[in-house]
C-alpha cells in the first residue's frame, strides 16, 4: 500500500515537473520564434530593397514606396530620436518622484506606506494606457498650450509627462523592494556612528540598493519605449526631428501603429515598419540584458 502511494506521489511530482519544464521551454521557444520572425520580416529592407543599415538608422528622410518595386527612403532617425527624447524626458521627470516615494514607503513611514500608499501606487499600474492618453489629450495638452503660450499643446513635453506618470509605479515598486531588501543592520550601524536618518538613507541605504533601483529605472524605460497609444494621442504625429521639448514628432511605436495596417504586404513601406519593429525588439533585449547585469551586481553585493 505504501509502495503504491509512493509511486502515485512520484508520478504526480514527475507530471508537474514535466509540465513546468515544458512551459518554460515553450516560453523560450516562443521568444526565439518571435525574434526569428522579426529578423525574417525586417531584413527585407536590406536584402530585398537594398537599403543600408546606416541609411535606416542614421538618416531622417522617411518616404518609402508602398510597392514591391521600392526606390523610396527609409530613414527612421526621426522616430528613433523621438522615442529616445520622450523616454529620457519621462525618466528625468519620474525617477526623482519614484525614488522619493520608495524611500517614504520603506524608511520614512513604512506602516502607512505598506498599508495605504503602496496599493495607491499599484492602482496607477492597472489603469489602461488609453485613459492616460485621453486625460493627457483633454487636460494636459490644453494646459501646456495655455501656460507656455504655444500654438498647439501637442509636444514631446506632453508625451514625456504622460509616460512619466505611466512608468512611475514600475520604478517605485522595484525601487521600494530594492530599498526594503537592504538589511536593517546597515541602518543600525549608520545610526550607531552618529548618522541622522537622512544621512543613513543617502549614504548607506541608497548605495546598497543602487543595482535594484537601476533595474527599476531600466524596466520603466523599457515600458516607456513600448508605449504607443497614449503617446500617439499627445505627441502631435509630425514626421520631423524634434528641436525642443515643445516640438511635435513621432516615435517608433506610434509610426508602426499608424502605418502597419495600411501598408501593402511585401512592399517597401511594410518592410521598413518590420525593420523598426525588429529595432524595438533588439532595444528591449538590450534593456533585459542591463536588468540582469544589475541584478547580478545586487546579488553579489548581498553576498558580500
C-alpha positions, 0 to 999 in steps of 0.5 A: 500500500505504501509502495503504491502511494509512493509511486502515485506521489512520484508520478504526480511530482514527475507530471508537474515537473514535466509540465513546468519544464515544458512551459518554460521551454515553450516560453523560450521557444516562443521568444526565439520564434518571435525574434526569428520572425522579426529578423525574417520580416525586417531584413527585407529592407536590406536584402530585398530593397537594398537599403543600408543599415546606416541609411535606416538608422542614421538618416531622417528622410522617411518616404518609402514606396508602398510597392514591391518595386521600392526606390523610396527612403527609409530613414527612421532617425526621426522616430528613433530620436523621438522615442529616445527624447520622450523616454529620457524626458519621462525618466528625468521627470519620474525617477526623482518622484519614484525614488522619493516615494520608495524611500517614504514607503520603506524608511520614512513611514513604512506602516502607512506606506505598506498599508495605504500608499503602496496599493495607491501606487499599484492602482496607477499600474492597472489603469489602461494606457488609453485613459492616460492618453485621453486625460493627457489629450483633454487636460494636459495638452490644453494646459501646456498650450495655455501656460507656455503660450504655444500654438498647439499643446501637442509636444514631446513635453506632453508625451514625456509627462504622460509616460512619466506618470505611466512608468512611475509605479514600475520604478517605485515598486522595484525601487521600494523592494530594492530599498526594503531588501537592504538589511536593517543592520546597515541602518543600525550601524549608520545610526550607531556612528552618529548618522541622522536618518537622512544621512543613513538613507543617502549614504548607506541605504541608497548605495546598497540598493543602487543595482535594484533601483537601476533595474527599476529605472531600466524596466520603466524605460523599457515600458516607456519605449513600448508605449504607443497609444497614449503617446500617439494621442499627445505627441502631435504625429509630425514626421520631423526631428524634434528641436525642443521639448515643445516640438511635435514628432513621432516615435517608433511605436506610434509610426508602426501603429499608424502605418502597419495596417495600411501598408501593402504586404511585401512592399517597401513601406511594410518592410521598413515598419518590420525593420523598426519593429525588429529595432524595438525588439533588439532595444528591449533585449538590450534593456533585459540584458542591463536588468540582469547585469544589475541584478547580478551586481545586487546579488553579489553585493548581498553576498558580500 
